[in-house]
Amino acid sequence: MVTKDCVCFQGESKHWEVEFEAAIRSESSESTGYTIRYIGDGEPPEEISYQVGSSSGNETLQNEVLKSSGSYCSGCSITVEDQEIDAKIEWDEETENITLKNE
């Protein structure tokens, strides 16, 4: 399948940088992926709980980074350039909310 367009979003907080990418396949299908990177001072946490858009989970960081190929949907509402995507990261009894905007 050929990608028609790619929409990229980015945001950061005191401790985290989040990038989200949506590869638009058609008017009703896309594949998404995201990267969560620890940018804070000190040692990164071993594990985080996160939500990026509609994806969420509990994962272990690899070299201060969590990278996900995300998901593919068909017959779905696709990501548009002017929307904002909310991200939430929880670790070691701390929480940060990040709004991702189109780059």
C-alpha positions, -999 to 999 in steps of 0.1 A, spaced: 0 0 0 14 34 -9 15 62 17 -3 94 6 8 117 34 26 117 67 14 139 96 39 144 124 33 158 159 57 167 186 56 180 222 78 181 253 76 186 290 102 189 317 111 152 316 97 139 283 97 144 246 70 127 225 68 123 188 37 109 170 35 101 133 5 91 113 10 77 78 -22 84 59 -30 55 35 -64 67 22 -94 87 33 -102 61 59 -70 42 68 -37 51 85 -8 36 104 6 53 134 37 52 155 52 71 184 84 76 203 87 86 240 121 99 251 133 108 286 150 142 285 150 149 323 180 152 346 192 122 365 185 86 360 155 77 338 128 55 353 129 18 345 92 16 336 65 41 326 27 41 321 17 62 292 -11 73 269 -5 88 235 -37 95 216 -57 63 218 -27 41 226 -17 33 261 4 8 281 30 1 307 65 -4 292 102 -6 301 124 21 285 153 9 264 182 35 265 158 62 278 134 56 248 102 38 242 94 34 205 62 18 191 52 11 156 17 18 168 -12 5 149 -30 3 116 -67 11 111 -90 8 81 -124 24 80 -114 48 107 -113 85 113 -78 96 102 -54 121 118 -55 156 105 -28 182 105 -45 208 126 -56 185 155 -37 182 188 -29 149 204 -28 145 241 -1 124 258 2 115 295 32 98 311 33 85 347 64 72 365 77 70 401 46 87 414 49 116 390 27 126 360 32 149 331 7 158 304 19 169 270 0 184 241 15 173 207 12 197 178 19 194 141 55 202 134 
